[in-house]
Amino acid sequence: ALAVSPYRAQVAALAAAAAAGGWGGVECLTIDKCQGRDRDAVLLSLARSNPARDPGRPLADWRRVNVACTRARAKLVIVADASTVSAVPALAALVAAATAGGWRVAVPPGAAAEAGDWFREGGGGGGAA
């Protein structure tokens, strides 16, 4: 499996979570470093949220996002704030398609804190999340 983000701090956080969770075989990379690394499953973290709904410079170049999205051979999971990434026209189209297809899952407020507790407590018996 491969975990990818355009943000270096998120890659570091993903790598730390993978190590702490015992998720062997999960490679955590920035989008720029993942070219040519196709995997069956890819987690693309675009999780950036702010009141201005500014996705930041790393998402301004659609080619970079395309590289990340096309690394998955079978399963692609994207974690993002839909209102923030929708400021990028190509990602707005992706959000719209995911919503129309019924593939988008809204995460309720407070879920991140609950997930953090779940991971700190050992993931409910060490199963995969």
Secondary structure, 3 states (H helix, E strand, C coil): CEEEECCHHHHHHHHHHHHHHCCCCCEEEEHHHCCCCCEEEEEEEECCCCCCCCCCHHHCCHHHHHHHHCCEEEEEEEEECHHHHCCCHHHHHHHHHHHHHCCCCCCCCCHHHHHHHHHHCCHHHHCCC
